[in-house]
């Protein structure tokens, strides 16, 4: 359902609409009932094409990891759903631009891996339906929910993507729909 315009926006829209002149309608040309007879063009002699140089295919981008679909053992998933897992670290991305939020996420992942953390709680706000498709409005730096919508892509293409095991929604006690758990791979020296 589209949102309604507030009174200021409605007044602005009326002023803009008043400055527009409609496009003149073109008369409809009737379609002839019998198609005109067209003589087919004479075939042109074919020229031999020069041999094509062998092209090397463009390199493929690295495969995208989907951490949301990654499987954990049932014990981990049950404990996460019930809120029994306490995050080792947490970061809050509220109030950041997309660029600064992504930089903070990368830095926090690096710090978490250095500390040997297993669960990083990322508070990013609720994901708004269609947040990634909303146009950017004047005066609004980004659509609502854009950071939360970008999280899976940022994590998939992160320098630490191979160290991320899974991405799960947070329990209500840790932020609910406005936060996610990033499950990190256990370090080998443990």
Residue pairs with C-beta under 8 A, 6 or more apart in sequence:
5 13
62 157
64 156
64 157
65 155
65 156
65 161
65 162
65 164
66 152
66 156
67 152
67 155
67 156
67 161
67 164
67 165
67 166
67 167
67 182
68 152
68 166
68 167
68 168
70 165
70 166
70 167
71 166
72 80
72 165
72 166
72 168
72 183
76 85
76 183
77 168
79 85
80 168
80 171
80 181
81 171
82 171
83 171
83 172
83 173
83 174
85 119
85 181
86 119
87 119
87 120
87 121
87 174
87 181
88 112
88 115
88 117
88 118
88 119
88 120
89 108
89 111
89 112
89 115
89 117
89 119
89 120
89 121
90 120
90 121
90 122
90 123
90 174
91 104
91 105
91 108
91 120
91 121
91 122
91 123
92 123
93 101
93 104
93 105
93 122
93 123
93 124
93 125
93 147
94 123
94 124
94 125
96 104
96 147
97 141
97 142
98 142
98 146
98 147
98 150
101 124
101 147
101 150
102 150
102 154
105 122
105 151
105 154
105 155
105 158
106 154
106 158
106 159
106 160
108 120
108 122
109 120
109 158
109 160
109 163
109 164
109 182
109 184
110 160
112 120
112 182
112 184
113 160
113 163
113 184
113 187
116 187
116 190
117 184
118 183
118 184
118 186
119 181
119 182
119 183
119 184
120 181
120 182
120 184
121 170
121 174
121 175
121 179
121 180
121 181
121 182
122 151
122 179
122 180
122 181
122 182
123 170
123 175
123 178
123 179
124 147
124 148
124 151
124 178
124 179
124 180
125 144
125 145
125 147
125 148
125 178
126 145
126 148
126 177
126 178
127 145
127 148
127 149
127 177
128 134
128 143
128 144
128 145
128 148
128 149
131 143
131 144
131 145
131 146
131 148
131 149
132 143
132 146
132 149
132 150
134 143
134 144
135 143
136 142
136 143
137 143
148 178
151 167
151 180
152 167
155 161
155 164
155 167
155 182
158 164
162 185
163 184
163 185
164 182
164 183
164 184
164 185
165 183
165 184
165 185
166 183
167 180
167 181
167 182
167 183
168 180
168 181
168 183
169 176
169 177
169 179
169 180
169 181
170 176
170 178
170 179
170 180
170 181
174 181
